[in-house]
């Protein structure tokens, strides 16, 4: 190694030589990344879609500002935050659509069963189908006797049997 090579080495520079400061990171890019990471919770609750929108919006604004001001850095942070926000929003919307489709199909199946039971004249069995499954009586229970044994259940069943929709199906 020669003396010229030593002077090119940064540790042998003179004290008065200045090294340029690193460029500042855009705070919008950092916020976009934070919102993007938080948006990963969006599939748990639709309320977190706000974080998805914030990540995308902050990321785009940060990228525009970084493009205009060459003294700012953080484009990758903004891109990652924007991508996380968009991917999570799409994931959440697709999951919600699939969930709604499943619930709609199940509602149709249960409605068909209910209407067939009611049309067959099994009024108490149909009344039982209006309850959530854990609240229903054990199979084999005499439902007519069960519903006539308690005044509150009598009122409930009379209201059901006198309802216009029930009467329409029974006709």
Residue pairs with C-beta under 8 A, 6 or more apart in sequence:
6 12
7 13
22 73
23 71
23 72
23 73
24 71
24 72
24 73
25 72
25 73
25 74
25 77
26 62
26 65
26 66
26 72
26 73
26 74
26 77
26 78
28 58
28 61
28 62
28 65
28 74
28 78
29 58
29 59
29 62
29 63
29 66
29 74
29 75
29 77
29 78
29 81
30 74
30 77
31 58
31 62
31 81
32 55
32 58
32 59
32 62
32 77
32 78
32 81
32 82
32 85
33 55
33 77
33 78
33 80
33 81
33 84
34 81
35 51
35 54
35 55
35 58
35 81
35 85
36 55
36 59
36 80
36 81
36 82
36 83
36 84
36 85
36 88
37 81
37 84
38 48
38 51
38 55
39 48
39 51
39 52
39 54
39 55
39 84
39 85
39 88
39 89
40 84
40 88
41 48
41 51
42 48
42 49
42 51
42 52
42 88
42 89
42 91
42 92
43 88
43 91
43 92
43 95
46 92
46 96
48 92
49 89
49 92
51 85
52 85
52 86
52 88
52 89
52 92
53 85
53 89
54 85
55 81
55 82
55 84
55 85
55 86
55 88
56 82
56 85
56 86
56 89
58 78
58 81
59 78
59 79
59 81
59 82
59 83
59 85
60 78
60 82
62 74
62 75
62 77
62 78
62 81
63 75
63 78
63 79
63 82
65 72
66 72
66 73
66 74
66 75
66 78
110 129
113 129
114 126
114 129
114 130
115 169
117 125
117 126
117 129
118 126
118 166
118 169
118 170
119 169
119 170
121 170
123 161
123 166
123 170
124 143
124 144
124 146
124 147
124 157
125 143
126 166
127 143
127 147
127 156
127 157
127 160
127 161
128 136
128 137
128 143
129 136
130 160
137 143
137 146
146 153
147 153
147 154
147 156
147 157
148 154
148 157
160 166
161 167
